[in-house]
Amino acid sequence: MMNTRYLVLAVLAAVSGCASVNEQPQYPLPTPAMQAIVDKDTSRHFGDAPADGGPMATDLSPALRAAAIDKALRKVADWQLARTMPHLDRIWTSSVLFSGFMAASEATGDPKYRDAMLAMANQFEWKLRTPYPNADDISVAQTYLELYERDPASARLGPTKTELDILINLKTLKPGDDRLPWWWCDALFMAPPVWAKMYKATGDRKYLDYVHDQWRKTYDLLYDQEDHLYARDASYIAKREPNGKKIFWSRGEGWVLGGLARTLDYIPENDPQKPFYVRQLREMSARIAGLQGKDGLWHAGLLDPGSYPLPEISGSALFVYGMAYGVNKGYLDAKVYRPVIERAWAGILKHVYADGRLGGIQQTGAEPAFYRPASSFNYGVGGYLLAAAELKKMVNGGKQ
């Protein structure tokens, strides 16, 4: 059933792509159902997906040098910042971008990105989306807690702590919902860093113990011991791509790899659980590196790139972020992974437009889908900024 459904979607999209010579029929356009998601994302100011994004950037260098990375980071960050500030919200799509802006300030030394995030936090009074915020709805607290680290005023910590202290006593997602708190793999990027940062802020071990308990449950449910990748959620374990292979969504794997990078620093070296996370970083990185395309990038469906011919930039950027972090911390062998990272970064920069737009980002969803080359959404830019900041650390010997 799944194979037939995907094949039908691919054929319909390919046919629609041939309707006009201007539609570049070498890649499938979004189906009507996919386009409805694009339109909804655009209406909510997550980004947009024009048919023509204009000329590509010609002023960026893929060289792994600090100045070149800074230039590529600023070009995209400045374009996105201007589009973001009039439409602030606390949904996960924005919170990933906010984390990227914080990293951009740290990497460049330019306070404007962090100052914009301080304005955002003040606008929302440091509060979460409630009641019973799930992983997506607490993700904005990653930025709140990073700002708290710079200026530990109680007002910056209190609202998040109040919500976490309610959630910590729940055995399921929320009353009346028996799913795990982190029942989908994306949650491993959104939530664990918040709990780990709260552990650092308060010194209370219960927040870190919660991470260990919940991550292990999600791992046991979704991690494929053969492929060393995560199913997006339990409903995808038995599903298959058009080519008959398992469905492993690039951005979903990127969320996990990025989540590992954003959580590991908060786990003490003597914590007996730390090897559990390091092993996942190594296993996933090895598997993902082996799936890298000739252009240095990865496709929406990792095991079926033929059905999704366009490279997918949000997943690719998160892979660069996670692998560069692993190299910087000594968890990954630089001789093995630096060439992978270098090829990926060069490939990503080919999707930056002259005005700073970052293209090739799949719309929101839960599985591989079709999109236009100029498709740009804020969470993908967040991943790009995190990658650029970590790359700069890498060229500086692991230091900012």
Salt bridges, closest charged atoms under 4 A:
GLU23 OE1 - ARG372 NH1 3.10
ASP48 OD2 - ARG83 NH2 3.14
ASP48 OD1 - ARG357 NH1 2.78
ASP59 OD2 - LYS75 NZ 3.31
ASP70 OD2 - LYS392 NZ 2.96
ASP78 OD1 - LYS112 NZ 3.03
ASP110 OD2 - ARG74 NH1 2.88
GLU125 OE1 - LYS127 NZ 3.31
ASP137 OD1 - ARG129 NE 2.78
GLU146 OE2 - LYS197 NZ 3.27
GLU146 OE2 - ARG262 NH2 2.87
GLU149 OE1 - LYS200 NZ 3.70
ASP151 OD2 - ARG156 NH2 3.43
ASP165 OD2 - LYS161 NZ 2.98
ASP165 OD1 - LYS206 NZ 3.36
ASP177 OD2 - ARG179 NH2 2.78
ASP186 OD1 - ARG232 NE 3.64
ASP209 OD1 - ARG205 NE 2.81
ASP213 OD2 - LYS217 NZ 3.47
ASP224 OD2 - LYS246 NZ 2.78
GLU226 OE2 - LYS246 NZ 3.48
ASP227 OD2 - LYS246 NZ 3.10
ASP227 OD1 - ARG287 NH2 2.75
ASP233 OD2 - ARG232 NH1 2.77
ASP265 OD1 - LYS329 NZ 3.53
GLU269 OE2 - LYS274 NZ 2.74
ASP271 OD2 - ARG205 NH2 2.76
ASP271 OD2 - HIS212 NE2 2.92
GLU283 OE1 - HIS228 NE2 3.81
GLU312 OE2 - ARG251 NH1 3.79
GLU367 OE2 - ARG5 NH2 3.78
GLU390 OE1 - LYS393 NZ 3.77
